[in-house]
Amino acid sequence: MIIAIDGPAASGKGTIARRLAAHYGLPHLDTGLLYRATARVLLERGERLDDSSRAVSAARGLALTDFDEKKLRGAEMGEAASVVGAIPEVRAALLDMQQAFAARPGGAVLDGRDIGTVICPNAPAKIFVTADPETRAQRRALELAKRGERIDYASVLADIRKRDERDSGRSSAPLLAAGDAVRLDTSTLDIESAVAAAIRIVEERRSRA
Ligand code: DC
């Protein structure tokens, strides 16, 4: 079974995807890491994030095994990933890797921005995870503080709004709920309730398949 999870930054989609993967014993791919890792290669080489051909070669050079999550999770890399993710050729370069992961025997859980719409349009279970920007900013500020990054709430909220706008407004594979995705608003839910709601959605979809 393929489970496709999409949603904006800090909506809870990563946690939900990880927990669903554990619950169903499926491998999980956080596709944001691909864009973050591509951006990191460019930054390390001192290259521009919007240089399409260099960004494509950075994306093509990635291997699923060389993600140092600690270095990729920060706020700066999230913003850089959003810039790189707006380049259609980069998205095309990362397509096969994601679809190959989804095609594993037994299925997989993938989370990102375009999983239900572009990467796995035939996934039987699709969830679009949302939460209001203020709640997401609070969560992200807490998460960054735990990582030792001192960023105030107002800048985190501004960053989230900017990223929402870029990710939703781009021409190639914008952040969008697939027509057959179930929306899950986590604004007033704690992690356990959000995961339980996600499992109910998957079970409902499974019973129909
Ligand atoms: O999910 P995340 O915060 O790690 O993603 C970082 C950025 O990467 C996000 O703002 C846009 C880009 N991204 C994307 O364009 N498509 C995806 N499937 C995943 C992430």
Boltz pocket constraint, residues with backbone or C-beta under 6 A from the ligand:
constraints:
  - pocket:
      binder: B
      contacts: [[A, 7], [A, 9], [A, 10], [A, 31], [A, 32], [A, 33], [A, 35], [A, 36], [A, 77], [A, 78], [A, 79], [A, 81], [A, 82], [A, 85], [A, 86], [A, 111], [A, 112], [A, 113], [A, 114], [A, 115], [A, 163], [A, 167], [A, 173]]
      max_distance: 6.0
